[in-house]
Amino acid sequence: MLTLHTSSNYAAYLANSAGIIVESTRKAGGVNMKPDHPQFAEYLEAFRSAIDLHEADLLCKALLS
């Protein structure tokens, strides 16, 4: 599993078969965006090119909403 982002609020990982996994560090649970999702490639590229921690946190928040 590859770590895409970690902060005091969120953690995001890339797993080979599961896709993008995003978890909140404050609440139980999370989301999983599978590789066959239409926006998977866009979110993966957004995590890889995030300018700073704030932008990556906003991506996590969007996925968890």
Buried (B, 14 or more C-beta within 10 A) or exposed (E): EEEBBBEEEBBBBBEEEEBBBBBBEEEEEBBBBEBEEEEBEEBBEBBEEBEEBEEBBEBBEEBBE
